[in-house]
Amino acid sequence: MTPTPQEAYELLKEYNNGEFHLKHGRIVGDVMRWFAVDQGFGDEADFWQTVGILHDLDFEKYPEQHCVKEEEIMRERGVDERIIHATTSHGFGLTGIAVQPEHQMEKILFAADELTGLIGAVAVMRPSKSVGDLEVKSVKKKFKDKSFAAGCSRDVIRQGAEMLGWELDELIGKTIEAMRASENVD
């Protein structure tokens, strides 16, 4: 079964009550939808968005089993194995998961998940509190400050850019554009 983005969000709400996790799922879903179109996979935009919404399905309830528990939950519900692989692979190297991102979509999810958090943190520090006027150089400045948004792994972001064969500036720029297009970013 391949859930629609709305069905994916309903499933996310079954396992997450906190507004932060729900909003993060919506934002990453929107970002993944934007990237699907940007990367020439527009016909798979719903699928990419569903993966983005579900990527942290288990995080709120099972943080110590992140990516392992969501795999179990989705498999029990008969969710498409491609979604399970993609969501599991975003934890590669972080949660003891050996499933590597392979498809372009999985590599983007791996990189963009952490980066959306960093970009969001930079945006709220701006007078506008928006990504609308955010520039790559502002994000890069905060990227270098390890104490700023310390929970956002710079190593994962760098590794994701490398997996994609992109310069860091390109990944940041595209992710800012994707977040600007999201209805869920304040």
N, C-alpha and C positions, 0 to 999 in steps of 0.2 A: 504494500500500500504506500502510495506517495501522498502525504497530506498536503492540502493547499496551504498557503501562508496563514490563512485564518484558522484552519484546523491545527496547524503547528502552534499558533499562539495560544489556542485553547489548551493544548497539551502542556505547553510551557507553564500556563497558569495553574495546572494541576499540581505541579511540583515546585512552584515559586510563588511566594506571597509578597515578597518585598518589591517595592516599586523600582529599586535600583536594578534588580535582575530582569524584571519585566521590560523596563525601558532599554536596558542593554541589549536584550534579545531583539527588540523591535529595531533598534538602531543598526545592529549588525546585519539583521535581515534586509533592511533598506539599503545598506552599503553593498551587500552582496548582490542585490537586484541591480543596482547601478553598475557594478563591475561586470555583471553578466552581459549587459548591453554594450558596455565599453569594450569588452574583450571579444565581441562577436558571437556571444552565446545568448542573444536576446530571446530566442525561442525557448530557452531554459530559465528565463528570469524567475518564474515562480519557484522552480526547483532550487535555484541558488538562494532565493529569499527564505525558503523553508529551512534549508540547511543553516543559514545564518540565525534564524529564530531559535532553532533547536540546539545550537552548538553547546550551550551551557545548561541544558535541561536538568541535569542532576546537581548542579553546583550548590544551590542553596541548601538542599536537604542532605546531600552526601558529598561535602567538600573533600573529604579524605579519599573518596572513591571516584573522584571526578573523571569522566570519560569512560570509566569501567561500568558504573551503574547506569549511565544513560544508554550504553550499548545494550545492557540487559533489558531495560525498560522498553526501548524501541523494538528490540527483537521479539519480546513477549507480545507486543501490539501488532506485529507483522509489518513494521515499517520497512520500506525499501532498503536493501542492503547498501546501496550507494549512499544513502543518507547516513546510515550507521557508520560506514567507512569514513565519510567526510567529517562527520562530527567527532568521531574518535581521533582522527588524525590531527585535529587542531591541538591536541594535547601532547603531540610527539615531543619527546625529550623533556617534558615538564612534569608529567604525572606518571612516569614509568611506562608510558604507552610506547609500544614498538611499531605501531601503525604509522607509516610515513605519509605525509601529503604527496600525492602523485599527480592528480589532475590539476589543471590551472586553477579551478575553483577552490580546491583544497589548499593550495599554496596561498591563495589570496586570503582565505579565511584564517589560516595560520598567522599571517602577517597583520591583517587588518583588525583582528580581534583585540590584540594588545594596543595597536595604534589608535583605534577609536577611543580607547580610554585616555590615552595621553592627549590626543587632540581635544577631547571634551574637557579635560582638566585645564589645558591652556586657554581654551575659549572662555571658561567661566572666570578666568583671571583678568580678562580684557574689559575695558570700560563698556563695550557693547554686549558682553557676555554671550557672544555669538560666533559661529564659524563663518558667518557671512562676510566678515572683513578680515578673516584670519589668513596670514601668509605663511608660506613654507618656512621662511627664515625665523619666524616667531616660534614655530614648533621645534625647529632644529636647535634653537637656543635652549629651550627647556629640555630637549632630548639629551643634551650634554650635561644637564644638572641632575645627577643621579638621585638627589634627595627629593626632587620634584616628582610627584606622582610615582613614588618609588615602587608601587605595586605593578606598574607597567614595565614589562621586561624589554629593555633596549636590545638585549641579545636576540630575543625572539623576533623582534621587528627587523633587525639587521639580517638575521638568518632567513626570514621570510622574503625580504628584498632579494637576497642572493639566490634563493630557490627560484624566484621569478625571473632572475636575470635583469633586474631593474636597479637603478641607482636609488639610494635612499630618498633623495629629493623627489624622484618620480613617484615612488610609493606614497610619500607624504602628500604630495600635491593631488594625486588622484583620490586619495582617501578624504582629503578636505573637500574636494568637489563632490564626492559621493555623500558625505555628511551634509553638505549644503542642500542636496536634493531630498534628504530625509525629512518627512513630516514630523518625525519623533525627536529631532534635535531641537532643543529650545533656542 
